Amino acid sequence: MVKKVYYDYESDILYLVIKEGPVEDTIEADEDIFVELGKNGEIIGIEIWKASKNILEPISKTIAIKIKELITTK
């Protein structure tokens, strides 16, 4: 479960806090997605770089498709 969400507008990075604590390691899960791990390997946080492209655009497209479907079925 995500505890906090931060967005840095200037660097376009979305940060999800999963668990409070020190970060011991960071792994690149995918292009522009980094997972921060605690000392026992638990996920502490997730950084999503280029968030406007990687998160906002896909969500916006999905919403637009759903709205179009609703309008055309009425």
N, C-alpha and C positions, 0 to 999 in steps of 0.2 A: 504494500500500500504506500502511496506517495504521501509524505508528510508536508512538504512544502514545494512550491514551484517558483522559480526565479527566471526572469527573462532579461537579458542584457541587450538592449536595443542597439547600442553602438556596435557591438561585436556579433549580434544576431545569434546568440547562444541561449538555448533553453536548458535550464538545469533543474533536475528533479531530485529532491532530497528523499531518500528512502529510509535512511536511518542516520541518526546523529552519531558522530564519532570521527576519529582520525582516519584519513585515507592512507592506506599502506601501498597500494598499487593501482595502476590504471591500465585497462586493456582496451584496445580498439575493437569493438564488436562488429562494426561495419564502417563504411566510409562516412565520416562526419558523426559517428556515434561512439562515445567513450563511456565505459563502465568503470566506476571507481569502487575499489574493494577495501574492506576493513582487514584487520589483522588475521581474522579467522576465515577470510575468503568470502565473507558476506557482502552483498551489494550495499554500498553506502549511498551512491548517487549515480545519476546518468546525465551526461552532457550531450546535447544534440546541437551540433554546429550547423550553420546555414539553416536555422530553424524556420525562417519564413519560406524557404524553398522546400525543405524536407517535411515540414509539419503543416504549415498554414495553407500552402497551395493544394496539397492533396485533400485536406479537409474541406476547403472551399469548393473544390471540384465535386466532391461527393455530395455536399449540401445542394449545389446547383443542379445536379442530376436528380436528386430527390424532389426538389421543388418543381422541376420540369415534369417529372412523372406525375406529381399531384395535380398540376395544372392541366395536363393532357388527358387525365382520366376523369375529369369533372365535366 
